[in-house]
Amino acid sequence: MAETTGSRFDIIKAVFRLGGGAKAQSCDGTFTNGNLPKYGSDGMLTDSGVAASGTGGGGTAVSETPSGTLDGTNMTFGLSHTPLANTLTVYLNGIEQDLGRWVSVSGNTLTFTVAPLSIDYIVATYRY
């Protein structure tokens, strides 16, 4: 991608709603090809419009539903990618979960301390 001259922003902040919870999301980088951040109809950031920088920067997963069975006994769920450090946010029924307390991550695997029920829903947002 060609970089657009003079369009470097240090931080872009977007506030979005997910299942009733509000969360500030930020991206660092350089706008490319004159692109601006894109938002879905739900107001969530779907494409930051910034070039990945450094190693390991591959993209952003927004509102990903992890794989795994919601049955009240299964506590492990898989993500499509391994999140970059300090970029993962996990929601259970629209409530942000405290990483390290209610859910932990190892590679691309989430482990809950209490197994989600069949009526629950999980989504994760992260950079990879």
matplotlib code that plots the C-alpha trace (Angstrom):
import matplotlib.pyplot as plt

x = [0.0, 1.2, 1.2, -0.7, 1.6, 0.7, -2.1, -0.4, -2.5, -1.0, -4.2, -7.7, -10.4, -13.8, -16.4, -18.7, -21.6, -21.6, -24.5, -25.2, -21.6, -19.5, -15.8, -13.2, -11.1, -8.0, -5.6, -2.1, -0.8, -0.7, -3.6, -3.1, -4.4, -6.5, -8.7, -10.6, -11.8, -15.0, -17.8, -20.6, -24.3, -23.9, -21.3, -18.4, -15.0, -14.8, -11.7, -9.2, -7.9, -4.4, -1.4, -0.1, 3.3, 5.9, 5.9, 2.8, 0.3, -2.1, -5.6, -8.4, -11.1, -14.3, -17.1, -15.7, -17.7, -15.2, -15.5, -16.6, -19.8, -21.9, -23.3, -22.6, -19.6, -17.2, -14.8, -12.5, -13.1, -11.0, -10.3, -9.5, -6.1, -3.7, -4.3, -1.5, -0.6, -3.0, -5.5, -8.1, -11.5, -14.0, -17.7, -20.1, -23.7, -22.6, -20.6, -16.8, -15.0, -12.0, -9.1, -7.2, -10.2, -13.1, -11.3, -7.7, -6.0, -3.2, -2.3, -5.7, -7.6, -9.9, -10.5, -13.4, -13.3, -17.0, -18.5, -20.9, -24.4, -26.2, -28.2, -25.0, -23.2, -19.5, -17.8, -14.1, -12.4, -8.7, -5.8, -3.6]
y = [0.0, 3.5, 5.9, 9.1, 12.1, 14.2, 12.0, 10.5, 10.4, 9.1, 8.0, 7.5, 6.9, 5.5, 4.7, 1.9, 0.0, -3.7, -5.5, -2.4, -1.9, 1.0, 0.6, 3.0, 1.6, 3.2, 2.5, 3.7, 4.0, 5.8, 6.3, 4.6, 5.5, 8.2, 5.7, 6.7, 4.5, 2.6, 1.8, -0.8, 0.0, -0.8, 2.0, -0.4, 0.1, -2.5, -1.2, 1.2, 2.5, 2.3, 0.4, -2.4, -1.5, -3.7, -7.5, -9.5, -6.8, -8.6, -7.1, -6.6, -9.0, -7.2, -9.0, -12.4, -15.3, -17.8, -21.5, -24.0, -25.4, -23.3, -26.1, -25.2, -27.5, -26.4, -23.7, -23.4, -21.5, -20.8, -17.6, -17.4, -15.7, -15.2, -11.7, -9.2, -8.5, -6.1, -5.9, -8.6, -7.7, -10.5, -10.0, -12.4, -11.5, -8.0, -7.5, -7.0, -9.7, -9.1, -10.8, -12.9, -13.1, -14.4, -15.5, -16.1, -16.4, -18.7, -18.4, -18.3, -20.2, -18.5, -20.3, -19.2, -19.8, -20.6, -22.4, -20.3, -21.7, -22.6, -19.4, -17.2, -15.5, -14.7, -12.1, -11.0, -8.0, -7.9, -7.1, -9.8]
z = [0.0, -0.8, 2.1, 1.7, 2.4, 5.4, 6.7, 9.8, 12.9, 16.2, 17.8, 16.3, 18.9, 18.2, 20.8, 19.9, 21.5, 21.9, 23.6, 25.8, 26.9, 25.8, 25.0, 23.7, 20.9, 19.5, 16.6, 16.0, 12.4, 9.2, 6.8, 3.5, 0.1, 1.6, 3.5, 6.6, 9.4, 8.5, 10.9, 10.6, 11.0, 14.7, 15.1, 15.6, 14.0, 11.2, 9.3, 10.9, 7.6, 8.9, 7.7, 9.9, 11.3, 12.9, 13.0, 13.6, 12.7, 10.4, 11.0, 13.4, 14.4, 15.4, 17.2, 16.4, 17.8, 19.2, 18.2, 20.9, 22.4, 24.8, 27.0, 30.6, 30.9, 28.1, 29.3, 26.3, 23.0, 20.0, 18.2, 14.5, 15.2, 18.1, 19.5, 19.9, 23.5, 25.3, 22.4, 23.3, 24.7, 25.5, 26.0, 27.6, 27.0, 26.1, 29.3, 29.1, 30.9, 33.2, 31.5, 34.0, 36.4, 34.4, 31.2, 30.2, 26.8, 25.7, 22.0, 20.3, 23.1, 25.6, 28.9, 31.1, 34.9, 34.7, 31.7, 29.7, 29.3, 26.1, 26.3, 26.6, 23.7, 23.5, 21.2, 21.0, 19.5, 19.0, 16.7, 15.3]

ax = plt.figure().add_subplot(projection="3d")
ax.plot(x, y, z, "-o")
ax.set_aspect("equal")
plt.show()
